[in-house]
Structure formats: structure tokens, C-alpha cells
Amino acid sequence: MPFQQMSKNQQRQKLAYRVLCEHLSVAQAAREMGVSRQSAHLWVGRAKEVGVQNLAEASRRPRHIARQTPEQIEAAVLEKKGAHPAWGAKKIHALLWPPEPQSSAPVCVRTVDRLLSRHGLTGKRCVPPPGRGRFEREGCNQLWQLDYKGMGAAWHFWPLSVLDDHSRFCLGLVPVEAKTGQAAWEVLWQLFGEFGLPDCLLCDNGDGFNNTRSLGPTWLQARLWRLGIATTHGRARHPQTQGKVERFHKTLEVELGQAGLRQESVAAAGQSFERFRASYNWVRPHEALGQRVPGALYTPSPRPRPAHLPVPQIAPGATVRKVDSCGKFSYRNRAYRAGRGLAGEWVEVREDATEEEAGEALFYAGVRLAALERLRL
């Protein structure tokens, strides 16, 4: 059977017992246990206070910490974390002590992070990969990003998100019952009336946003062009181009949660989305904006929406043709394809020269579609 070794605390108890109960001198007990007389006096004195059976190592925590965070600040941090569970230290710090107007915060971001970590309220930290390209327009309304959030094929509505590229301001978050160009147009027409017209719209290549089968525009693109709004699209299977609206959808799913996202009706979803949009624009600090809220940066467009969709202007000297219901038109006894998005519209054929090709080209609403020879059937 192996020898049993006494712990340090058991040795201290034995030393105190030998002195207090067996009346051994402190010097003799210290020599017996192999400790100094100062240590022996310390533990004997403590045994007199608490008893030999309660003798234990005392806490080494200092009674007073010179720069300890005040309790009211810790309580405020925990309160904001409870109200916004998905937020980290940076956003909570900016919410409690906004960066503008400039004011000296009583604690720094690292202190807020330590307070959250102490209470087990920090999650796994994600480090973005190095070398990721980023872009941002210089002013508001130079570019809006537009996309539907996926909800599963069996769901009965989809959130349509519209974001300003410069300020990250969420212009619209609307549940629609169909992922079509017509549904997007109805939402955009209302937003144009409220915020004015942007210079350009960025979206992906699906859901009626872009025509990848022919050189002509979609029904939605044709109407945007008539308003003088350019359209641009990300590369196929490359959602990083629409990174801001894609990141917005992740924030929506994390902070709103499945309960707030998947409402039973479109009306209930609209109310839930509008509350989130107000919080996102005016309460939630954004790290890319220096922890300011998007609403503090966004300004409406100086280009107001017209009361009615304008008729496309025809250039002087151009030859006009009407596109039939199949997206085709005739010119000089030959058939050409303009695309079903221009069905029933008037297009113009005129001389045009580019760096790559010269000759007659097809135009609609001032936008060059392609060289006429490329559209021939």
C-alpha cells in the first residue's frame, strides 16, 4: 500500500492542533513541520479565530482595486447585452457612448469585452480572411443594392431588401409573395417616391433582375432605364459582389431570429421587418461607419421620382421599330430579337461605333443593347 501524503492544509491543521491542543511550543511545532516560526504563528493565530477544523487558505483577492469598473457601468453593459444578445463589445460601447458628438467614455471597448467575457456572454470570434477586396461608392444614392432573402421553397413570402451602398441605410425591407421583377418594381416605385432616384442598382442575375439568355433587358430593367437608372449585376455564383446586402441578410437572420423572420402572414412580417429596419437604421452602430448609425449618414436623392413612368426618348435620325409579344422586330426585311422584356416597346436603330465594333446598333431609353448584327435571327 503506498504512503499517504498530507496536503498543505492538513499540515497546517496538524501544526495548529499540536500547539493549541497538545500545548507544544510554537518553535518546536515549526521545527517538526519544517516551516518558519513566522509561518507557524500565522496559522496558529488564524486557527484561534476560525477553529482548527475550519482552517483553510484565505482568498488572495485584494480588498480594494484602484481602477475597478464601477458597478453601475457593468450593470448598464449587461442591460444592453440583454436587449441585444447578438451584439458584441464594439456595438454595445458605441450604443452607450456614441462616437459623435465626441465625448470621453468612462471605459474602453476592451473593458466592455472583458465584462461580457466574465459573464460568459462572448461568442466565437471570426477573423475575416486577408486580401478580401472591398468597394464603396463615394456618396449616397450612387448605388443601391437589391436582393431577395432565401426563405425556402415552401415558404409563402420572401423579404426584399434594398440597401444604400455608401451609408448602409436600409431603404426597404418588404415581404413579397412572389420573387419576380414585377414584385420588385412595386416596392422600388414606392421607395423612389420616398427617397428619390438612385444613379444605379446592383443585383444578382436571378428573379427577374437580369436576362442571361439574351442580350435584351428584363421587364424590370427596361423600366429602370426609362427612369434614368443604370443597372449592374454581380458575376454568376459570386454573391460577394452584393456583399453589403448579403451581410445585411445575415444580420437580419441572427438578430431578428427565426421567430421574427418567419411570421404567419405577410402583414405580420411587414410589421416585424419595419421594427427591425428602424432599429438597424437608427439604433444599431455599424463598424464600417465608425460605429455611427446608417441614418446619421444617409441623405435622400436630389432626383425626385416623376408622377408617371416617362416615355423613352428617341434620338434624332434614329429608325424606330416596335417589338412584338415574342420579343422580336423586323428591320429591312430581316428578323431580329430584342428580348421579351421589351415586348410592346419601341426600340431605335441607329449608327453607332464602339472600340470593338462599328455599324448599326439597337438602343432603348438611351441604352445601347448590342450591335444589330448580333441580334439577327
Buried (B, 14 or more C-beta within 10 A) or exposed (E): EEEEEEEEEEBBBBBBBBBBEEEBEBEEBBEEBEBEEEEBBEBBEBBEEEEBEEBEEEEEEEEEEEEEBEEEBBEBBBEBBEEBEBBBBBBBBBBBBBBEEEEEBEBEBEBBBBBBEEEEBBEEEEEEEEEEEEEEBEEBBBBBBBBBBEBEEEEEBBBBBBBBBBBBBBBBBBBBEEBBBEBBBEBBEEBBEEBBBBBBBBBBBEBBBBBEEBBBBBBBBBBBBBBBBBBEBBEEEEEEBBBBBBEBBEBBBEBBEEEBBBBEEEEEBBEBBEEBBBBBBEEBBBEEBEBBBBBBBBBEBEBEBEEEEEEBEBEEEEEBBEBBEEBBBEBEEEEBBBBBBBBEBBBBBBEBEEEEEEEBBBBBBEBEBBBBEEBEE
